[in-house]
């Protein structure tokens, strides 16, 4: 099922209706965000069942606690911050109960959505995408997260600062550093190909 994107005003209306018990509004929020949350969580772990469980748990908890959930100015920020907290708690609990040898090696990668790959299939795009993914994989985790939130999730610098629990100057530094590193890596890749 393709995910649906609504305008921010529509999402806030769905949010308020969901808090009053409207199942259709809740379903609209779920359909709009399940794919986005999955993609976001994929930046932290490759454990697909864990990601699916966390998203399922989040929406079950939202529905169960709908009467006590507060208002928000950004549904996207609320859901992304909530899923990140939930996922990090699960990963930390797993690592706490597992020896270092049993922890799978995890990496970050920002994937181009498959429907875009089908639409844009020319060779130049594919080659550029390879360079981009290669450059992204070489970035430190915090820089990758900042780039993902800024350019893939279209979050403001203030939202990124709050979500990553850093100050606004650190966001600027992370994004600038990431873009500089990516430019350098992409240039090196083109030279060595």
Secondary structure, DSSP 8 states (H G I E B T S, - for coil): -------HHHHHHHHHHHHTT-HHHHHHHHHHHHHHHHHHHTTT---HHHHHHHHHHHHHHHHHTTTT----S-HHHHHHHHHHHHHHHHHHHHHHTS-GGGS----------HHHHHH---HHHHHHHHHHHHHHHTS-HHHHHHHIIIIIS---HHHHHHHHT--HHHHHHHHHHHHHHHHHHHHHHHHH-
